[in-house]
Amino acid sequence: MEAPMGLQSNTFRRGATYAWRRRLPAALGSRIMQISLCTNDPLIARRLGPIVTTKSYSHFDTMMTQGLSRDDARRS
């Protein structure tokens, strides 16, 4: 079972590791994207969560406006 982490609503603990999870915008298929933060330290996860969220907004915008593919978004 996943437990939400404090104020960062996109960061969850999965087993012993933290993960970031968010639903994709409807224009991109409304799927759920999940990324392991590769840490079991809650303080590090709290710092990484907002960084990944900010990066995701940039990628989603580029995917919708410039046609960046999902594979290319994963690589960057």
N, C-alpha and C positions, 0 to 999 in steps of 0.2 A: 504494500500500500504506500502511496506517495503522500508525503506531508508537505504542505506549502511552507515556505520559508519567510516568516516575518513580513516585512513591507514589500519585498521584491516578489511580486505575485507570479513571475515566470520561472522562478527557481524552485526546484523540488529535490528532495532527497530520494534517491532510488537505491535501496539497499544501503551500501556504505558510501556511495558516491553521489554527488550532486549533479543535477541535470537542469538544463534550461529548456522550456517547452512553450510553444506558442502556436496558435492557429494561423494559417496563412490567410491573407485577404481573399475575398470571394473571387476577385479577378484572377487569382492564381490557383484556384481550385479548392479553397477552404480546407485543405488538409492540415494535419498537425505536424509541425516540425519539432524535433527533439534533438538536442545536442548535449553530449556529456561534457561537463565542466572539468572532468578528470581530477577532481579533488574530493577529499572527505573532510576538509576543513571548512566549517560554516563561514568563517570570516573571509576566506578567499572566495568562496562561492558568492557571498554578498557583493564583493567587488567586481567579480566577473559577470554577474547577471546583468547589470545595467550596461556594461560594455557590449555584451552580445545583443541586447535589446536595441541599442543605438545602431549597431552594425546591421541588424536585421531590417530596420526601417530604411536604411540606405539601399540595401540589396533589393528589398521589395519594390521600392520606387524605381530602381534601375530595371528590374524585371518587367514592370508594367509599362514604363515609358520608352525603354530602349530595346526591349525584347531579349534581355539577358536570360539564357536558359537556366534551368535548375542545376544542371551539371556544372555550368560555368560559375554559378553562384556558390555551389558547394566548394569549388576549388579556390575561390578568393576569400 
